[in-house]
Amino acid sequence: MEIRPIKTDQDYNMSIKRIEELWGAKRDTTEGDEFDLLCTLVESYEMKHYPIAPPDPIDAIKFRMEQMEMTKADMVEYLGSQSRVSEILNGKRRLTLKMVKLLYKGLKIPAEILLA
């Protein structure tokens, strides 16, 4: 087992291939330890070279609405009037701090996403 830092895309691809070979290795074995280490290295490389941007706040609200089977009428409680809900969901008006707090508390949408 030769573990080295992942510095290039070639290193990354070789690590992915090795992870696939080690898939299903038992814990607390040499292969299981190698698998864990490679996964950690790959995760670190991916976070640095392929970061995932946070979702758009409006998309996050719409996603949560879909998850909770909510309608625009249900959003009045969090965003204000029916016309205000439409303006927010259509990107014509920004969220206020009060709205962010209500959405965070009521729908459990992370504030860092709503404030982005």
Stockholm file with secondary structure:
# STOCKHOLM 1.0

chainA/1-116         MEIRPIKTDQDYNMSIKRIEELWGAKRDTTEGDEFDLLCTLVESYEMKHYPIAPPDPIDAIKFRMEQMEMTKADMVEYLGSQSRVSEILNGKRRLTLKMVKLLYKGLKIPAEILLA
#=GR chainA/1-116 SS CCCCCCCSHHHHHHHHHHHHHHTTCCTTSHHHHHHHHHHHHHHHHHHHHSCCCCCCHHHHHHHHHHHTTCCTGGGHHHHCSHHHHHHHHTTSSCCCHHHHHHHHHHHCCCHHHHTC
#=GC SS_cons         CCCCCCCSHHHHHHHHHHHHHHTTCCTTSHHHHHHHHHHHHHHHHHHHHSCCCCCCHHHHHHHHHHHTTCCTGGGHHHHCSHHHHHHHHTTSSCCCHHHHHHHHHHHCCCHHHHTC
//
